[in-house]
């Protein structure tokens, strides 16, 4: 089987997209390639942003490869499945440029995981993967009957057909990934790095764990990347060592929640690499924060979300510490790590004066606390389902319209007012 794996050339004009707009390694396609290689398939792996190829150029590369199956992502790497661009215009533009030249077409990402019917109709693909995609992609390459596979959705005579639940990969024994030297050499971006220290080497993304044991109301992870799993240390370190040998000097752990992991941190102490993480500060102790800094951590993105107990309870954070205890831990972390951020969400229960007080308190201790960011009710989040129930084919449009109608100011990375979803998809996505 000849399989093309494509991360399209992302653009974000007019989008509400909250994630980083730089290129990142498409980890899910890396795992898929490793599994496909292992079963003897021929694989073409393309990334539009890293390779600076637009939709037409990507489509021509795929067509020249003459694949039996082409897979395209609907979110720019696993790092951003939880805050994906709602619009499907970028993968739709690639698929339109590809036409019938890519064999059977497949979409993988959060959109097909939570709204498979709408994704199939908008993109016109033959199938979508529901849930984590790497093992399902390998199974599809080995089977002619996709409807017999779990976690695959297709339209048959206009009706949605799918069996089983969204996929959750084993992941714990995921192999060490290998990336082309040409990719790691141009991956200059150090994700979520704001310290003023010296920088050496390029950047890369890795996973030490996947999923999260918490169920915060705002987190878009239902139907994908939900169950917590920790990756075996040996292949993870093998992957990291290869990246270091390629000239990578900074890693970002894509983990939904980087839990304290003493064996990993002690192994990183011995390696010449710096890294960033996203975590919950209430899960750390002062001695482990010291080890975290000694291991090379230079960036912590800590999910606080609300600066009041009531606000955190409304978000189902299950946090056992009060705000003063959280502030103390954040300031302790800052003694060992050059940049520490406390992420805040705009909450009606949080008094603006109190928020201002705590932001000043944290920043006086060297911790950056952002202006509270408006909450987007992603269809795969508990907050969406509390508002409207289970998502249907109009779920993304409903969430988008609600968000645009509720807020007049958005996040600090959004320099322009986001456009309606129907406008963003008007020229590219099929709606019939």
C-alpha positions in Angstrom: 0.0 0.0 0.0 1.2 3.5 -0.9 0.1 6.0 1.7 0.6 9.8 1.7 0.4 11.6 5.1 -0.1 15.3 4.8 -0.1 18.2 7.3 -1.4 21.0 5.1 0.0 24.6 4.9 -1.9 26.2 7.7 -3.0 29.8 7.7 -5.1 31.6 10.3 -6.4 34.9 8.9 -9.8 35.6 10.4 -9.6 32.6 12.7 -10.3 32.4 16.4 -7.4 30.0 16.7 -5.7 30.2 20.1 -2.7 28.1 19.4 0.7 29.0 18.2 0.9 29.9 14.5 4.5 28.6 14.0 5.2 25.2 12.4 5.4 22.2 14.7 6.2 18.5 14.1 3.1 16.5 13.1 3.6 13.8 15.8 0.5 11.8 14.9 1.7 11.4 11.3 5.2 10.5 12.7 3.6 7.6 14.7 1.5 6.6 11.7 4.5 6.5 9.5 6.4 4.3 11.9 3.5 1.8 12.1 3.1 1.8 8.3 6.8 1.3 7.8 6.6 -1.6 10.2 3.9 -3.4 8.1 5.8 -2.8 4.8 3.8 0.1 3.3 5.4 2.8 1.2 4.9 6.2 2.9 5.2 9.8 1.8 5.2 12.3 4.7 4.7 16.0 3.9 4.3 19.1 6.1 3.2 22.3 4.3 4.5 24.7 6.9 7.8 23.1 7.6 8.5 22.5 3.9 7.0 25.9 2.8 4.7 24.2 0.3 1.2 25.6 -0.4 -1.9 23.5 -1.2 -1.1 23.2 -5.0 2.5 22.2 -4.4 1.6 19.7 -1.8 -1.1 18.2 -4.0 1.4 17.9 -6.9 3.9 16.1 -4.6 1.2 13.7 -3.5 0.0 13.1 -7.1 3.6 12.3 -8.2 3.8 9.7 -5.5 0.6 8.1 -6.8 -0.8 6.9 -3.4 -3.5 4.4 -2.8 -4.6 6.4 0.2 -4.0 10.0 1.3 -4.5 11.2 4.9 -4.8 14.9 5.7 -4.9 16.5 9.2 -7.6 18.9 10.3 -5.5 20.4 13.2 -1.8 21.5 13.2 -0.3 18.6 15.2 -1.5 16.8 18.4 -0.4 19.8 20.4 -3.4 21.7 19.2 -6.2 19.2 19.0 -7.7 20.8 22.1 -7.8 24.2 20.5 -8.0 23.5 16.8 -9.1 26.1 14.2 -12.9 25.4 14.0 -12.8 26.0 10.2 -11.8 23.3 7.8 -10.8 25.6 4.9 -7.1 24.6 4.9 -7.5 20.8 4.6 -10.4 21.5 2.2 -8.2 23.7 0.0 -5.6 20.9 -0.2 -8.1 18.3 -1.0 -9.7 20.4 -3.7 -6.2 20.9 -5.3 -5.6 17.2 -5.0 -8.8 16.2 -6.7 -8.9 12.5 -7.7 -5.1 12.1 -7.7 -4.7 10.8 -4.1 -6.4 7.5 -4.1 -8.9 7.0 -1.2 -8.9 10.1 1.0 -9.0 10.2 4.8 -9.3 13.1 7.3 -7.9 12.8 10.9 -8.3 15.2 13.7 -10.7 16.6 16.3 -13.4 17.6 13.8 -14.0 14.1 12.5 -13.7 12.7 16.0 -16.6 14.7 17.4 -18.6 15.6 14.3 -17.8 12.9 11.7 -20.9 13.5 9.5 -20.2 17.2 9.1 -16.5 16.7 8.5 -17.2 14.1 5.8 -19.7 16.4 4.0 -17.5 19.5 4.2 -14.3 17.9 3.0 -15.7 15.3 0.7 -13.2 12.7 1.9 -14.0 8.9 1.7 -13.6 8.5 5.5 -12.6 10.1 8.7 -10.8 8.7 11.7 -12.6 9.1 15.0 -10.1 9.6 17.9 -6.4 9.2 18.0 -5.4 8.3 14.5 -2.1 6.5 14.2 -3.2 2.9 14.8 -6.4 3.4 12.8 -4.5 4.7 9.8 -2.3 1.6 9.8 -5.4 -0.6 10.0 -7.0 1.2 7.1 -3.8 0.7 5.0 -4.1 -3.1 5.7 -7.8 -3.4 4.9 -10.0 -2.9 1.9 -13.2 -2.9 4.0 -13.0 0.3 6.1 -16.5 -0.1 7.5 -15.4 -3.3 9.2 -12.9 -1.3 11.2 -13.6 0.4 14.6 -13.2 4.2 14.8 -13.7 4.8 11.0 -16.7 6.9 9.8 -18.0 7.0 6.2 -21.1 8.1 4.4 -23.1 5.3 2.7 -25.9 6.6 0.5 -25.7 9.9 2.4 -26.1 8.2 5.8 -23.3 8.1 8.4 -21.9 4.7 9.3 -19.3 4.0 12.0 -18.6 1.3 14.5 -17.0 1.3 17.9 -15.9 4.2 20.0 -13.3 6.9 19.0 -9.8 5.3 19.1 -7.4 5.6 22.0 -4.0 4.3 21.0 -1.9 2.2 23.3 0.8 4.9 23.1 2.7 3.5 26.1 5.1 1.7 23.8 5.1 4.3 21.0 8.4 3.9 19.1 11.1 6.6 18.9 10.2 8.9 16.1 12.7 10.0 13.4 12.3 13.3 11.5 14.2 14.4 8.3 17.3 16.5 9.0 15.8 19.1 6.6 12.8 19.5 9.0 14.7 19.7 12.2 17.2 22.2 10.7 14.4 24.7 9.8 12.3 24.2 12.9 13.8 27.3 14.5 10.8 27.9 16.7 11.1 27.3 20.5 7.5 26.8 21.5 6.2 28.8 24.5 9.7 30.1 25.3 9.9 33.6 26.6 13.0 33.5 28.9 15.9 35.9 28.1 18.6 33.3 28.5 20.9 32.2 25.7 19.4 29.9 23.1 21.2 27.2 21.1 19.9 24.7 18.6 16.6 24.3 16.9 13.3 23.3 18.5 11.2 20.1 18.4 8.1 18.6 20.0 7.9 15.3 21.9 5.3 13.4 24.0 6.1 11.8 27.3 2.4 11.1 28.1 -1.0 11.5 26.5 -4.4 12.3 27.9 -5.3 13.7 31.3 -6.9 12.2 34.5 -8.9 15.4 35.1 -12.2 16.5 33.4 -12.1 20.3 33.6 -15.2 21.8 31.9 -13.3 23.9 29.4 -11.0 21.2 28.1 -11.7 19.9 24.6 -10.7 16.3 24.9 -13.9 14.2 24.9 -13.6 11.6 22.1 -9.8 12.0 21.7 -6.7 12.2 23.8 -8.7 11.6 27.0 -7.4 8.6 28.9 -4.1 9.2 30.7 -1.1 7.1 29.5 2.6 7.5 30.2 5.1 6.5 27.5 7.9 4.1 28.2 11.1 5.9 29.1 13.5 4.0 26.8 12.0 4.9 23.4 11.3 8.5 24.6 14.9 9.0 25.5 16.0 7.3 22.3 13.9 9.9 20.4 15.2 12.8 22.4 18.9 11.7 21.9 18.4 11.5 18.2 16.9 15.0 18.2 19.8 16.3 20.2 22.2 14.6 17.6 20.3 16.5 14.9 21.1 19.8 16.5 17.9 20.3 18.6 18.5 22.4 21.7 14.9 22.9 22.9 12.1 20.4 23.3 8.4 21.1 24.1 6.5 18.3 25.7 3.1 18.1 24.0 1.6 16.3 27.0 -1.9 17.5 27.9 -0.6 17.5 31.5 3.1 17.0 32.3 2.9 15.1 35.6 5.9 14.9 37.9 8.1 12.1 36.5 11.3 11.7 38.5 13.0 9.1 36.3 12.5 11.3 33.2 13.7 14.4 34.9 16.8 12.7 36.3 17.6 11.4 32.7 17.2 14.9 31.3 19.6 16.3 33.9 22.3 14.3 32.1 21.4 15.7 28.6 22.3 19.0 27.0 18.8 20.1 26.2 16.3 22.6 27.5 12.5 22.2 27.4 9.1 23.6 28.1 6.0 22.0 29.6 2.3 22.5 30.4 1.1 21.3 33.8 -1.0 21.8 36.9 1.2 23.5 39.5 -0.9 22.0 42.4 0.6 18.5 41.5 4.2 19.5 42.2 6.2 19.7 45.4 9.1 22.1 46.0 11.8 19.4 45.7 10.4 18.3 42.3 10.3 21.9 41.1 14.0 22.2 41.9 14.7 19.0 40.0 12.5 20.3 37.1 14.7 23.3 36.8 17.9 21.3 37.1 16.7 19.0 34.3 16.7 22.0 31.9 13.1 23.3 32.1 13.0 26.9 31.0 9.2 27.3 30.5 6.2 26.3 32.5 2.6 27.0 31.3 0.5 26.3 34.4 -3.2 26.0 34.1 -4.8 28.0 37.0 -7.8 29.2 34.9 -9.5 31.0 37.9 -8.1 32.9 40.8 -11.0 32.0 43.1 -12.0 28.7 44.7 -15.5 29.3 43.3 -14.3 29.8 39.8 -12.1 26.7 39.9 -15.1 24.7 41.2 -17.2 26.0 38.4 -14.6 24.8 36.0 -14.4 21.4 37.7 -10.7 21.8 38.3 -10.7 19.5 41.4 -7.9 21.6 42.9 -7.2 21.0 46.5 -5.1 24.1 47.1 -6.3 27.7 47.7 -5.2 30.7 45.7 -2.4 31.6 48.1 -1.0 28.1 48.1 -1.1 28.1 44.2 0.6 31.5 44.1 3.3 30.3 46.5 4.0 27.2 44.3 4.2 29.3 41.2 6.6 31.7 42.8 8.7 28.7 44.0 8.7 27.3 40.5 10.0 30.7 39.2 13.0 30.4 41.4 14.1 27.4 39.4 12.6 28.0 36.0 13.2 31.2 34.0 9.7 31.6 32.7 6.5 30.6 34.5 3.0 31.5 33.2 -0.3 31.2 35.1 -3.0 30.6 32.5 -6.3 32.4 33.3 -9.7 32.1 31.7 -12.4 34.8 31.8 -14.8 33.8 34.5 -17.9 35.7 35.6 -17.4 34.6 39.1 -14.0 36.3 39.3 -14.2 39.9 40.5 -12.0 42.1 38.2 -10.4 43.8 41.2 -9.5 40.5 42.8 -8.1 39.3 39.5 -6.0 42.4 39.2 -4.7 42.0 42.8 -3.6 38.4 42.2 -2.0 39.2 38.8 0.0 41.9 40.5 0.9 39.5 43.3 2.1 36.8 40.9 4.0 39.2 38.6 5.8 40.7 41.6 7.1 37.2 42.2 8.3 37.0 38.6 5.3 34.9 37.3 3.5 36.0 34.2 -0.3 35.9 34.6 -2.1 36.7 31.4 -5.2 38.7 31.0 -8.1 36.2 31.4 -8.9 34.7 28.0 -12.5 34.2 26.8 -13.7 30.6 26.9 -14.6 28.9 23.6 -17.0 26.0 24.0 -15.4 23.4 21.8 -17.8 20.7 20.8 -15.6 18.1 22.5 -15.6 19.9 25.9 -18.0 19.5 28.8 -18.9 23.2 28.6 -20.4 22.7 25.2 -22.4 19.7 26.3 -23.7 21.6 29.4 -25.0 24.3 27.1 -26.4 22.3 24.2 -26.1 18.5 24.8 -24.3 16.1 22.5 -22.8 17.8 19.4 -24.6 17.4 16.1 -23.5 18.4 12.5 -24.0 22.1 13.4 -21.9 22.0 16.6 -18.9 24.0 15.4 -21.1 26.7 13.9 -23.2 26.9 17.1 -20.1 27.2 19.3 -18.5 29.7 17.0 -21.6 32.0 16.8 -22.1 31.8 20.6 -18.5 32.8 21.1 -18.6 35.7 18.7 -21.9 36.9 20.1 -20.7 36.8 23.7 -17.4 38.6 23.6 -16.3 42.0 22.2 -12.6 41.4 23.1 -10.7 38.2 22.5 -7.2 36.8 23.3 -4.1 38.9 22.9 -2.9 36.8 20.0 -6.0 37.7 17.9 -5.2 41.0 16.2 -8.4 41.1 14.2 -12.0 40.2 15.1 -12.6 36.5 14.1 -14.9 35.9 11.2 -18.1 33.7 11.3 -17.4 30.1 10.6 -19.7 30.1 7.6 -17.6 33.0 6.0 -14.3 31.2 6.7 -15.6 28.0 5.0 -17.7 29.6 2.3 -15.3 29.2 -0.6 -13.9 25.8 0.1 -16.0 23.4 2.1 -18.8 21.3 0.6 -22.1 21.8 2.5 -24.5 19.5 0.6 
